[in-house]
Structures are given as structure tokens and as C-alpha cells.
Amino acid sequence: MLTAAELDAAHYPGWSHENKGPLILGVTGTLTFIAFLFVVGRIYSRFVSLGKLGSDDYIVILCIVSTWQPNLLISLAVRPARPSPSHLC
């Protein structure tokens, strides 16, 4: 019985060489990190100038934390598959 990857390779030759996952992860990770730096700068400046954070600052913190979820999911999808021991049988 063929695996899904083997079926894809049989029907669509060359697709295994077109994996853009690492590139996507690199770009989204870099942009998310830059956004994180801006949020840290905002929180720092608001805390220094006002001495406290407002409700909008907590929303920004929540948003920047939630932007890491796609990066984590992409990194799980991009991770190379371990070779199956089925060839040993």
C-alpha cells in the first residue's frame, strides 16, 4: 500500500522538490520578530511615559502573542518526515 507522499510523487513528479515551507517559515518568522520588536518598543515607551499600560496595550500584547501560532504550525508542517521503517519489512 502506497503512502500519501508516494501517491503524490507518482501523480505529480517534481512536487517534492517544490517545498516552499522553509522559505515561508523564514519570511513569516522574520516579519513576526520585527513586529514583536515594535510591540516591545511600544509597551516600553508607554510604560515609561505614562507609568501604566492601557487596555489597548493589553490587546496589542494579545495580538502579538497570537501571531506566533501560525509560525509554530508551519514549523511543524515543514519539519522533515522521519523515514518509516516499512522498508525493513
HELIX and SHEET records of a PDB file:
HELIX    1   1 ALA A    4  HIS A   11  1                                   8    
HELIX    2   2 TRP A   15  GLU A   18  5                                   4    
HELIX    3   3 GLY A   21  LEU A   50  1                                  30    
HELIX    4   4 SER A   55  SER A   66  1                                  12    
HELIX    5   5 TRP A   68  VAL A   78  1                                  11    
HELIX    6   6 PRO A   85  LEU A   88  5                                   4    
END                                                                             
